[in-house]
Amino acid sequence: MNSDRRKFIKKVASGTAGIAVGSSVLGMSAKSYARIIGANDRINVAIAGLGRRLGAYYQPIALKESNVNLVYLCDVMENQRERALKNFSKHIDYKPKLENDIRKVIDDPEVDALINATPDHWHTPGAIMGLKGGKHVYVEKPCSHNMFENKLLVDATKKYKKVVQMGVQQRSSDHTIEIINEIHNGVIGTPYKAVAFYTSARGEVPKQQITSVPNGLDWELFQGPAPRREYTSETWDYNWHWYGWDYGTAEAGNNGTHEFDVARWALQVDNPLHVDAEAEKRHFPDDGWEMYDTMDVTFRFPGGKIIEWDGKSRNGYKTYGYDRGTIIFGSDGTVFINRNEYILQDRSGKVVKNSRSASNEAGNALGGGGDMSTAHIMNFFDGIRGKSKLTAPIEQGAITQALVHYANVAYRIGRGFDIDAQTGKMLDQKAAALWGRDYHPGWEPKI
């Protein structure tokens, strides 16, 4: 039966099982079809990375209509694994296996799909390992650490012909889909500019100090593809985001990805022609934060369209009245969109429609998910089965992710630069030198 089930899922994902997108197959109702599939439709899932996104996975894993089986909980930190098992026990009535090493999870032929929620530097390497191991992959944002990985992951997806969804969950938000469709149908005339923003009041970060590796942490495996160095305090638990470029992609990658994605989706643009960035560390000058905490970016696209990014990591002033969101300007009106609502105004500024969603997805709070994440992950499951089109296939996610890399590179070299809108190549010698990164020998991602 296990062999039959795996053959079925493989056929579905490759489109050879005769499954059409929609609710019927060969004239059968969805209900009749579900009875025929039975247990063969169940997807065996592993989660790698059990940190602050863990809460996003409880509901989509536990829902009966998801029809998935959680096989592994994997993390390089022992207490993360134990915490995840305890928390999942409130949602499911069986015990998944606990594993330290993502490679062992991928080597298990019973695993059909991998949810990759590891730190940023593991996203592309882990996803490619999963693809090479025959797994479908849900990869949290940012899908890549740099432009080299960004292209490589798309190429790997094409080569291994698996389903890869990027974790930009607002793509599965009903109210966002509704207003984006209206924008595309001309509700604000011709959209020409988007302002994407994120405001938080993150506090002081401890300075890194060489210290002993915490009990239960596999520091070697945490580093994985990154260059080796001694362990420094506070690194493994979230602050890797701010401690240089070995592991993280700064706030643009951490939160900007989501808003860039909505802006690009609304404007229907791909690669920009030019990027300019002004960014600096402006708060707690003597703390351990090693990159910018304040950033203003302008992307210029073909057709005269513009995306601006206003990122304030440690100044909680709500310039636009909200902690995050995207404002779309059109020739005949304006739309504000965030995770909970949209506000449509005409050109004079009069509110035409204010549509609040029932969504409970968090704005800038750490540690959870919500119904938007649930819908997005369930869309991934249905994408594997061939029952739905992905809302955020990696081919689209990678285009959004490139904006993050362009912004970060512009900050790192201290100047803006031109971009080939057809290929995405950075047309600046200093920028091009940051296309990729150094890897620990033997850990270079390859397809």
N, C-alpha and C positions, 0 to 999 in steps of 0.2 A: 504493500500500500504506500509506504514512504517513497518508493521508486516511482510509482504511478503519480503520486502527488507532485513530485519534483518535475517529472516530465510534463505534467499539465501546466504548472506555473511557467516552465521554460517556454512551452508552446504559446501560452497566452502573451508573455512579454515580447515574443518575437512576432506576434501577430498571425501565427499559423493555426490558431485554434478556432478561427472563424468568428471571433468576437468583435462585434461592432461597438463603437462608442455610442452609448445611449442605454436604454433600459430593456432592449430586446435582442435576442439572437435567433436568427432564422425564423422570426415570427413568434418565438416563445416570449411569454411575459417574464419580467425579472424574477417574479416569485417562483415560477415553474423552473426557471434556469437555476435559481439558488438551490432548489431541491435536488436537481440533477448533479450539481457540483458536489454538494455535501462536504465532507472533510477534505477533499482534494483542493478546495479553494483556500484552505488555511495557509497563512504565511508565517514562517518561523523567523522571528526577529531578534536581533542582538543590538544592544545599546552600548556604545563605547564613549566614555566621558560622562561622568555622573555628577557634575557640578551644578551650577545654578540654573541650568535649563531642565533639570530633571523633572520638575513639576509639570512641564509641558507634555510629558509622555504618559502620565498616569491614565488620563481619560481615553486617548485614542488607542492605547494598548488594551485597556480593560473593557471597552464597549463591545458588546456581543456582535454588533453589526460590523465591527472591524474584522472579526474572525481571524485574529492573529494569536500566535503563541510566543511569549517572551522566553527565549532560550537562554540568553546570557545578559548579565550586567557586568560591564567591563570598565575598570578604571585602574590607574597606576597607584592610587592611594587606597589603602586597605579600609580606612574608616568611611571613605566615600562609598565603597562597595557595600559595606554593612548597613550604612544609612539608607542606601537605595533599596536594599532588600527589605528592610523594615518598613519603609514608606510604601513600597509596592504591595506589601502584604495586606495593606488596607484596601487594595483595589482588585487584587486577583487572588484566587484560592489555590495557587500552586507556587512552587519555588523555582525561579530560574537559577541557573548556575552562576557562580561568581568567578570572574577571571581577571587576572592582572594584565595579561598580554593580548593586545588586539590581534596579533598575528595568529595566535591559537584559535581565537574566535573565527577568524576568516578561514582558517584551515578546516573547520568543521563543515562537512558537506551538508549537514542538516539545516544550516543557516541559509535562509533565502534572501534576507534583507538586513542591511546594516544601517543603523542610525548613528551618524558620526557627529558627536557633540564634544569632541576633544578641543584643546586649545588650538588657536589659529594655525600654528605651524604644522599641525598634524592633519589639517582638513584635506588638502589635496593628496599628500602621501597616503593617508589612511583610506581615502576614497578610492584611489587607484589600486591599492592593495585589495580592497574589497571587490572592485570590478574584475581584477585579474583572478580573484578567487571565485568568480561566478555569482557575486552578490549584486542585488540592486542596492542603491545607496541614497539615503536621505542625508545630505550634508548641510550642517548649520552654516549660517553666514559667519565670517566671510568664506566663500568657497575656496579661496586661495590666499596665499601669503604674499604673492608677487605675480607679475605679469607672465613669467615663464610658466608657473604652475597653472595660471588661469587658462592659458591655451592648452597646456598638456591635459588638463582634466576634460576639456571638451573633446580633444582628440581621442582620449581613452574611452569616453562614453560612446563615441562613434565606432571605435574599434571593437569593443566588447559587447555592444548592442544590448546594454542593460538600461534600466530606468534610473535616472538620477534627478532628484528633486533638490533644489536649494531652499534653505530655511528662511525665505523672506515671506513670512506667513500672511502678510497683508494682501498678497496676491489671491488668497482664498477668502477674503473678507467680503461678505455680501454687499455691504453698503459701499465699499470701495469699488468693487466691480461695477455696481450700478452707476455710480457717478462718473467713473472713467469711461464707461460706454456712452454716457450722455455727452461727455466732453468730446469724444470721438465723433459723435453725431451732431456736434455743432452747438451745444447748449450755451457756450460762452464765445461763440464765433471761432476765430482761429487762435488756438492757444500758442503763445509765443515765449512765455517765461515761467519758470517755476522757482520758488524759493523754498528750499528744504532746510529744516532747522531742528536742533536738539539742544535742550537746556537742562543742565543738572548742577548740583552743588556738591560734587564729590569733595571729600575732605583731604587732609594732609596724608601723604603716603610715606611710610618709613623708608629711610635710606637702606640700601642693600648692604648687608654685612655677611662676610663668609662665615658659615656656621655648619654644624653637623646636619646631615639629612634627617628630616623628621621621621619618626617611627612610622613604618608602614608605607613610606613613599619609595617607589622605584624611580629614583632620580635619573638613572641611565635611560630608562624607557620614556620618562617624561620628556627628556631632551630629544630622543628619537632622531629625526632628520636634522636637527639644529647642531651647530658647532658645540663641542664640549667645553664646559667650564665648571668651576667649583660651585656648589650650591650656596645660594645667598638667601638670607631670611626673607620671608614673605613672598617668595617668588611663585611657588606652586599654586597658591590659593588666590586667584583673580588678579593680583598685582603684577603678574607677568604681562598684563595688558600695557602697563606703563613703563616697564623696565627695558627700554631699548627695543631693538628690532629683531632680536633672536626669535621671539615667540609671537608677538602681537602685531597688530596693524593700526594701533592708536584708535582714537575715538571715531575717526572716519570709517574704519572697518568695523568697529564694535557696534556703533549705532547709526552712523551715516548711511551704511549700506541700505537699511530699510527705507529711509526717506529718499535717497537717490533713486531707488527702484520705483517708488511711486511717481516721482517727478519724471523719470525717463519714460515710464509707461504712459503717463498722461500726455506728454509731448510727442510721443511716438518717435523718439530719436535713439540712435545707436551710439557709435563712437563720436567724440567731439573733434573739433578742428584745433582747439587751443584750450589750455588750462592756465589759470593764474591763481596763486595761493598766497595769502598772508596769514601766517600762523606763528604762534609763540607760546612759551610757557609764561603765564602772567600771574599765577597764584602760588603762594607758599614757595618762594624762590629758593629756599634752602632745603626743601624736602627731597624725597627720592624719586619723584616723577621725572622721567628723562626725555620726554618728548613734548610737543605742544599740548596745551590744554584749552586753547582758544584758536579757532580757525575760520577764515572767510575764504571761500573759493568761488571762482567763476569759470564755468565751462561754456564754450561757444560752439554751437553745432551748425551743420549745414542748414540752410533755409533761414538763417538769422535767429534761431531759437537759442535760449539761454537757460542754464540751470545754475542757481547760486546756492551755496551751502553756508549756513551760519551755525557753527558748532561751538557751544560753550560748555565745557565739561565741569567747570568748577565755579561758575558764576550763575546763580539761580535766577537771575532776572529774566522774566518771561517777556521777551521783546514782542512776541506776537500773541500774548495772552494764554499760551499753552506751553507745556514742557517739550512737546515735539509735534511735528506735522509737516505738511507740504501745502503751499499756496500756489495755485495755478492761475496765471493771468491770461485772459483772452481778449480779442478785439471787442467783444460785446459783454464781457462779464468776468467774474472771478469765482474760484472755488477754493475753499479751505477743506483739507482732508486730514483727519488723524485716525487713530485706531478705534475711535468710538462714534464718530459722526462726520458729516460733511455739511458745509454751509455754502449755499449757492447765492451769489449776489449779482445783480445786473450791473451795467457799466456805471450807474450813478451811485452804487454802493448800497442799494436797497436789497434787503434779504428776500429772495424769491422762494427759497426752500431751506429748511433746516431739518435734516434727517438724522436723528440719533439712532445709533445701532443698539441692539441688545448685547453687544460684545462686552466681555469682561476681561479682555486682553489688557495687560498692564502697559502703562506708558513708559516711564523710565525706571520703574521699580525693579530691583533685582530678584531673581529667584522664582520664576514661575512661568506659566503659559496662559492659557485661556481658550475660549471657544474658537478663536481665530487659528491658534496653533493646532487645535484638535482637527479642525476642518482641513488644514493644510497637510497634516500627516495622513489623515484618512484619504485625501486626494492622492497622496503617494501610494498608499495601499491599493486603491482602485486603479491607479496608473499601472501598477505591476500586473494586475489582473486583466488589463486591457479594457476596463469598463469606463474609464474617464481619461480625458486628456490632462496632462500635468498643467497646473496653473503656473508653476515656476520651473520649467525644464532648465537644465544646467546651461544650455546654449544661450538662454536669455539671462540667467543669473550671472553668467561670466561677463556679459556686456556691462551689466550694472557694476559688478565688482571691479572692472577696469577703471571706473571713475574714482574709486577709492585709491587705487594704486597710483593713478595720475596725480591726485591731490597730494598723497604722501610723498611722492617723488619730487613734486614741485617744492614742497616744504624742505625736503632734505637737501636739494641742490641750491635752494635760495633764489629760484627764478621760475617764471612760467615758460612754457614751450609749446611748439606746434605738434600736432598729431596727425598721422595719416588716417583719415576717417574710414578708408576702405579696409586697411589692415590692422589698425590699432597701434601701429608702431610709433614710438616716441621719437620725434625728429629733432633730437638734441643729444649731443655726444655724452654729456654728463648724465642726462636722464637715462639714456640707453644703457649706461653702465650699471644701472640699478634694475634692469629688466628681470634679473633672477637674484639668487642669493648663494652663499656658500653652504654646502651640506657636509655633515659628518661623513667621512669616507664609508662607502657601502650603503648609505641611506639615500642616495640620489633617487628621486622618483623617476621611473621609466615605464614606458608602455610597450 
